[in-house]
Amino acid sequence: MDSIFVTRTIAIIGLLIGISGIFVRLADIMNRPFRKDFSRQRGSPLSGVLFAFTLGMAPWEKESTRIHWIAYLRGIFFHVGVFMALAFLFASPWLSVFPGWLVWAAAVLTGLGALFGFAGIFMRLAGPNERMLSLPDDYASVFIVSLFTALATVALIWASILPVFYVVAGIMLAYIPISKIRHCVYFFYSKFFFGFNFGRRGVIGQSKGKYAE
């Protein structure tokens, strides 16, 4: 067995562990009691959910991003790089048939993502509030995801590094259910319930004056 086969198997095992762990956590969430909102409906829950997943994520809709544009852009570039690295992970067996422009475009995006990911660690260390609120898992999660993204950049250019990339990918994927990285799943739950409840109350996502008394 060659190193590619062995390390790719490690990545697949990590993926299976990660998916299994996420399903266990989701099952626990879904088994928790649901508290019905007895307040009078004033708006459309569907409009609220739609707003939460679209314009509700625009930087000008939240004070925290309106006054912290650098941190917001860092997060955008970081997550774009991570998504690109994940796409590359699943497409890597066919790396040899990628057109040159696509390889370099993906390398640029993952490289920027890794750079801004590691920058996030230094921002946590430099900011007194961030440093006080950060737990070891915060640093570990950002580090392993940033390392995974950086290795994707290198593997896109030098395929010989793929075995190392697969090993780190397997570790990261297996780590997801027990780390803050699992927010990639919780994000959709929180956005849905935020939009549903506040849309129902007529706070967000409603046509102007449609539900006004």
Helices and strands as residue ranges (DSSP letters): H 3-30, H 45-52, G 55-57, G 59-61, H 63-66, H 69-91, G 92-97, H 100-126, H 128-133, H 136-157, G 159-161, H 162-175, G 176-178, G 180-182, H 183-200
